[in-house]
């Protein structure tokens, strides 16, 4: 039953869609608001908005990579790539959150657990299917 719920294809697509909308489009249309919530009101410089908006393009790229893994791989290879993708993304999120916090940038407190949990589920889907059936 659990393997039916946690299929790598499904979880890669779930990530791709959520990341595309929330992180990608969200950063493109709300770069200034994101910079303000991160650095604090009145503490945002022009380059901060540029970086926040630019991150939107990178997030969209990550969504394209996830969708590509879902559609262009299969079987054990997809499972292995899903594990690699999930672990790498989780480590990137944690690293950026720790570094950002040390530099005075707020990643939103406990809300950062949402993408970490999502990447954990993506990783789990790959782990469950890593052996050929």
N, C-alpha and C positions, 0 to 999 in steps of 0.2 A: 504493500500500500504506500509506504513512504517513498519508494522509488518512483511511483507514478506521480506523486505530487512534486518531487524534486527532480525534474528532467532538466539537464543542462540547457537544451534549446530554449525551453520555457523561461528559465531564470535569466539567461543572457538577454532575451527579448524584454523581460520585465525590467531588468536594469537599463537596457538601452532606451526604453520609452520614458521611464521615470527620470533618468539622468538627462535625456534630451530636453524634456519639458522643464523640470525643476531647476537643474543646474545650468544647462545650456541656454535655453531661451530666457530663463530667469535672469541670468547674468547679462545677457545681451540687452534686454529691455530695462533692467533695473540695476545697472552697474553702480550708479551714484548711490542708490539706497543701500546696496550691499556694502559699499565702501564706508558709508556713514554708520551702518550697524557694526561694522568691524572695527573701525578706528575711533568711532565716537563722533557725535554731532559737533560740527565746527572744527573738526580735526582732519578734514579730508582735503587733500591737494589734488590738482588736476591729474597728475600721473596716477593717483590711486584709482580714480574712476576708469582711466585707460586700462590699468591692469585687471581690474574686476571685470570689465567688459571683455577684454581679451581672453580671460579664463573661460568665458562662455563658448568661444570658438574651440578651445581645447576640450571642454566638456562634450561638445557636440562630436568632436573627433573620437573621443572615447566611446560614445554611443555607437558610432559607425563601426568601430573596431569590434565591439560586443556583438552587434548585428551580423557583421561579417563572420565572426567565429560561429555564430548560431547557424548561418546559412551555408557557409563554405566548408565546414568541417562536419564530421559525423563519427559516430561510434566512440571508440576508446580515445581517438585523437581529440574529439570534441571534449570529452570528459577531462582529459589531461590539460588541454588549453583552458578549460573553464576553471580548473583548480589554480593554474598559474595566473590567470587573469584575476580571479577573486582574491587570492592571497596578495598579489602585487598591489591591487587597488586598495585593499584594506590597510596594508603597510604604508602606502602613499598617504592615505587619509589620516592615519594616526600620526605619521611623521609631520605632515603639514600642520595638523592641529597642535601638536606639542611645540613645534617651532614658532608658529603664529602666536600662541599664547605667551611664549617667552618674550616675544617682541612687542607685546601689548595689543595684539589684534584679537578680538573676540570672535571665536568660531560659533558662537551661539549657545554655549554651555552644553547641557545634556542632549540637545538636538543633534549633535555630532554623532550620537550613538545610532541614529537612523541609518546613515549610509554605511557605517561599520556593520550593523546588523544585516543590511541588504547584501553586502559583499560576503558576509559569513554564510548567508543562505545560498548565494551563487556558488561559493566554494564547496559547500556541503553537497550541492547537486552534482558537481563534478566528482567528488569523492565517492558518492554512492554508485556512480556508473563507471568507475575507472577500470574495473575488470570486465573483460568481454563475457557476454552471456551466450 
